[in-house]
Amino acid sequence: MTRPRLGQRWSALPVWARWVAATYAFAFTQGTCAHLIDLARGGVHAYAAFPQVSLQVFFISLVVLDPLTVFLVIRLHRAGP
């Protein structure tokens, strides 16, 4: 049994679900760009205003996690949203 192709999976979705998935992808792409710009301007210490190191690490890790989320949403994987 083979999985349907990506275009077939997208066309099988209702219109509202396509809009939701596209909005998710757009928003996480925008978030990726915002975090990349922050890191380009401030380097590793871009989020030094946050006193907790765990928050600093989280915001820096979003540079990797946001594009991964975009990839999963576009592929219509359950883990995306």
BELSUL-V44115 format. One record per helix or strand of 2 or more residues. SS is the DSSP state (a for helix, b for strand). FROM is the first residue (numbers start at 0). TO is the last residue. If there is no record, write none. Layout:
ss=SS from=FROM to=TO
ss=SS from=FROM to=TO
//
This chain:
ss=a from=5 to=11
ss=a from=14 to=44
ss=a from=52 to=73
//
